[in-house]
């Protein structure tokens, strides 16, 4: 039986809580130098960017030595570098730690803060912030929340244990409860369980329902009513992208502040934090796979539309 190649540890430290990029050179290709491959691979970086990285000694090998621009292409070789950090408006809301021990960190994430670095959201993410603020460079996310959704996120402290916590979510052994604010419609009978098949295509902002075997199941309950607003408890049994938003919209109850459902709205300018999606990951319950402890965490956040709808809706 062939042994898998061991991935060397990164020779570069994190920058602003963000890991360096690791690239493994493909086993086959037309390239004769490492530079040729990276120029092709990073073609979207702009003219001269990759050459500048080589000139500055920013591309390094597993020993932390700068890779020369004319270094021979070696299939399977690993190289590392830091990408240029984009400008990001600071998300002006606190990221609160609700639990921390030697194995996990549970944080109450605000609206508009991405969970992990991706695309244009890199340093202004929950993971990067927590790594900096708690000084835990090994911290990793066990699951993700949409950037626009607020609430509880579980992070792991030790990389060797991360898989055990991720498996909890993959095997649906975490009991998750969400809260949402949407319009109230007395003609919609609740509680009910919604089952459908949801598809999310790469490059398409909104997910949508199609005919076929259901892959998304959500229980939806009305908790309270205030004038024309309803406060809802959402209990997902599955974890499809945008599942709760799609199911609420399908009922005719799109969540307030949703820029995708029922209609994809014009892009919100960067730094505009006035209308947060009124969706909150309220609680997480699970048996700790490492310690056996029964955990139950609850967010202390509130959804502002419920207490100040007149002001919020007029923005």
PyMOL commands that set and color helices and strands:
alter all, ss='L'
color gray80, all
select helices_A, chain A and resi 34-41+43-45+49-55+126-134+159-170+243-250+304-307+309-313
alter helices_A, ss='H'
color red, helices_A
select strands_A, chain A and resi 21-24+78-81+96-100+104-109+140-141+150-156+175-183+192-199+208-210+216-226+229-236+279-287+294-298
alter strands_A, ss='S'
color yellow, strands_A
deselect
rebuild
show_as cartoon
